[in-house]
């Protein structure tokens, strides 16, 4: 009860391991907040995609080269927590 959730996809594409998650939908008036968050992150990239109903915020992180699979789960969980925090900050909701 009261726990938040975050769906995360991990896939390999073109030799890179990619972690993808969504951080909710925002209005255009919140684009500056996304841009500011992007400037402070060095481990992932936020993007805004117009899905016809609004702007969907996504987070993507890529690992190139050798991947330490024993540490991967912890890194993915950290990214999920961070993405969930961004969703809460931008939307106040828990939809993803």
N, C-alpha and C positions, 0 to 999 in steps of 0.2 A: 504493500500500500504506500502510495506517495512516491514510489520510485519512478524515475524518468527512464526513457528508452531512446536508443539511437540505432538506426539500421545503417550498416556499413558494408560496402561491397569491396572485395579484394580480388583483383584479376591481373593477369600478365598480358602485356601487349607490347609488341615490338621490343622485346628484351628488357622491359621495365616492369616492375611490380607496382601497380597503381591501387591506391585506396581512395574510394569515392563515397561521399555521403551528402545528404541534403540537409540544409539548415533552416528550412521554412521559406515562406513567401513574404515578400515585403512590398511596400509601395515605393514609387520613385523618390519620394522624399527621404528615404532611408539609405539611398545609394552612397551618400557621403560617409555614413557609419560603416558600410561595408568596405569602402576604399580606405578608411582609417585603419580598420582591423587588418586589411591586407598589408598595409605598410609595416605593421608590427610583427607579422608572421614570417619566419624564415624557413618553416618546415612544411608549409602547405599553401595553396592558392585558393582564394575565394573567387567565385564567378557568379554573375547574375544572368539568368537565362529567362527570356520572356516566354512564358508557357501559355500565353493567351488569356490567362486569368490574373496575371500579375508577374512579378519578378521572383523567380525561384533562386534562392541562394544555394550554391553547391560548394563543397570543399574537396579538393583533390590534392593528394600527395603522391609523389613518385619516388621509388628507389631504383637506382641504376647500378649495374654491376653486381657484386657479391651481396647476397641477402643472408643475414643471420636469422634463420627461421626459428631458432629457439627464443629469440628476443622479439620476433615479429608480433606475437599475440599481445605482449605488453605495449608495444608501440601503437598497434591498432586500437587497443582499449583507450590509451591516452588521447589519440585523435578523436575517438568517439566521444569522450568526455568533453574535449575542447569544442567539438562541433555542437554538442548538446548545449554547452554554455552559450555559444554564439546564437543558437536558435532561441534560447530563453531570453537573451539580451535583446535580440532584434524583434521577436514576436510575442514573448511572454507565454508561449505555448509549447506543447510537446506533441507534435504531429508526426514526426519522422521516426 
